[in-house]
Amino acid sequence: MKTKKMTCEEARSISIFETLIKMGHIPTRKSQKEAWFLSPLRSETEASFKISFRLNRWYDFGIGKGGNVIDLVCLILNCSVAEALAYLSEGIPVSNSSLNSQIRSKEIEPANKIWKILPIEHKMLKRYLQTRNIPVEVAKIYCKEIWYISNGKRFFALGLQNHLGGWELRNLYFKTSTPPKSYSYLNRGNEHMIVLEGMFDLLSLAIINPEEVENADLLILNSLSFLPEVLDILTLYSTVTLYLDRDSAGIRATKNVLRIIPHSKDGSQLFKGHKDLNEKLVHGAHDKKYKPLKAKAD
């Protein structure tokens, strides 16, 4: 079966802001009308790269050049228009103009709805945790067994709740969420903050380095797109450790946070040679066996 190719007209409706976030770039400032970035096209210390949300256009004042999202991807990746269209066809949200909102409303699937929330007991979820080398007792500290309804059918998954009450949902077959989608924030009143990308990064670090997790506040992004929203939170902490993925987007996002938050540090050396913490854990590349530091209730 052939996959329908994205047209240039369709691609131009894709949000430039979300595209840059996906690539690991973080805005230095943002308002309802515009966002400013350190240029993704060259090296600079003061942001001179602007995005207009109304127009969904970019302009780099340092080189006097601007354009649409296709132009930008071609320049950043040094690729052809066809290659840029292939990159942009990976489901990045469209920009929020009235026309694009109509396009988006046709594409969004019905929202998942929570049916019931339970402690983790289902044998299939326990088996799923085993494939990720996560002990059930660790998962129970942070996650729940979530039953949800999608398109009239009932499903179950591991769930990590975000700070707005939505849930990130994972099982062996699906990766989804319930609205509202946001980051997860475990504020325990500590001076140290740990920043992770996803649910399994949290669970893996709780096994690899339980002492650090026990003595820190935790912020799980659930998507790199939420990184700009949490920068103000990071300024409240004495120290911040970043455990973002060692892919191109995660590495670039880490560099940008290190530049913006002077008291932050890159902790990804902990899983050097692996994409993320769970890959390190699954491959057995750690020398600690999980021992709970404190008694925890479900």
ABEGO torsion letter per residue (X at the ends): XBBBBBBAAAAAABBAAAAAAAAGBBBABBBAABBBBBBAABBBABBABBBBAAAGBBBBAAAGBBEBAAAAAAAAAGBBAAAAAAAAAAGBBBBABAAAAAAAAAABBBBBBBABBBBBABAAAAAAAAAAGBBAAAAAAABBBBBBBBGGBBBBBBBBBBAAGBBBBBBAABBBBBOBBBBBBBBAGBABBBBBABAAAAAAAAAABAAAAAABBBBBAGBAAAAAAAAAAAAABABBBBBBBABAAAAAAAAAAAAABAABBBAAAAABGBABAAAAAAAGBBABBBBBABBBBX
